[in-house]
């Protein structure tokens, strides 16, 4: 490490980090509420101290050099360590303050996590949250990379570096319009869906991976429409373009209104789906994250009761 580094001021590092995030010194100055010349001056001083160019000045802003990428990575790690230190200090005050980062799929956020967070937040109003909406595989990446404390997803790929806390089996069914001939059935099998036009959503959301694999295995169901978001698939179903297969999680309100109908799938070949609650393998999470994790674990069985209406009667 060069001796000049010990003289680097934290203000200069912050200005550099904001310029790197924004890709523009002017945008960084707007965010920091200071003059662009002040940002530029601090970065020039930083470059002089380190005796290396950190940015390439381009037409529409700035771009990190190789040295800039190294420094920016260091600052990002420093920020995470600082957040952990602040979280530990907050723990000394109980749960009056704190911050929890949760990576999850949007459907789980609507029907399970949102209501639970509302109750938790009412009890601990001083805690703040970062919600990272991602597909299942990306939820796991956020946990592995230390960007999230808690993860919630439907049937993600398992990883040895992520700790599984709890899982809840959820119903799988065919989603259709109320006027579809199968809408009055108590349940359907995959054979009943043969010949139906299928709208298959993204493999990354709502258990789409295992569902799509079983549906298309051996050419059983050739998708009529493939779309990279499960929510938009529902709009296509509502338009009468086909049927979708998924869980009711994330669409419980629409099903309650009667806009769409969920008919449970039965039979051995039915895709098995579950909501899984994850956390980092390390025990370095904040007290606030640990308590929220406990609450979510306890809430999963209660949420299961809400799903009973959509399960096959003899399942």
Steps between C-alpha positions, in 0.01 A plus 500: 500500500654837403577742780291766330187293567506573873444868421186437296205685651169315541321789328705442186413130510132579530507746209688243292248225586199717410659600169568132426140401580351782293752483216503879508659760726209736439244240607716418802508868592120519475467200732752647747354853469839655429661670200635275221835675534524380862448138391757536222750665734479221758536229233801678345656517847430129549659415165803709593538331836472151349706602197257327263205601282170377645264617225505536128312818410257413219242704310203415721678478836775290654602135477706310755852398406640165615646674806166671559322163495739371770441804721125491449491133604694587814258782586198271444646246744578779743139620483369148571734467799388840626133399465572185705675705768204741519259206516693350792496833681125519437467155654634644825196727505259211453282525190438873512707536187645275232489411134408169334559404137258249347527345154176344377265436211226758447211253534620393845534867590134566418328211672733386779784732581318834468235427766763349732731797459212737577443328837873487577551866406214607724672331793847632409443834322866605517625222270545572129512255211644443155283274282678347201249355252668226301442165336572190709859442386588868550355486853759234577777708345405800715532286812829340392649840412400650836254744341200360691441367852184303420373334183155378396442313175304220337705186426837662427807293415661383825844628599738369764600852605143608586316383810146372459283598798150379416280392209127502434339275233260703287225394258561480126213552260378615163410869472217578260212734429172436686328409171746226409346147479738372771430786743224311683716191565614421856840400359672418174788278393773571250315270260195726526717787378613314188400699194459822700698803394755567775645832611826426681668770703864550583694202631644721771183609677232327703640152457496539122807277458359169631150579371618564145725193505213267592253664264729480197665165581472261207310761300196458729403868469660726245474860627277723289656810652822531698549820700775607737273613782236294675282802585462603135411140420184551706393792284532276194290234674238763580500600133405141413831407340555183702546343844788543744627266770626649826421539869235740636771690691523850360152498344281428801323837471418446131372151572288637782345754264415226253697652211683171462434145616753265660429129447738278702711247315480139620684182412853369544651722232380820667791742549589532869556858606599662827588837647847481652643735764877547482776690675875541477711209617694727738351613829598864448147631442365781715267445791219661302553254213514205741171598667326559165627160381342336806169678437490391135580141596209499745269664245545241224270236658232766554527604136452136406150515648410781257601276210275209601214623283718443191628152587361179357239377747655155551865618490 
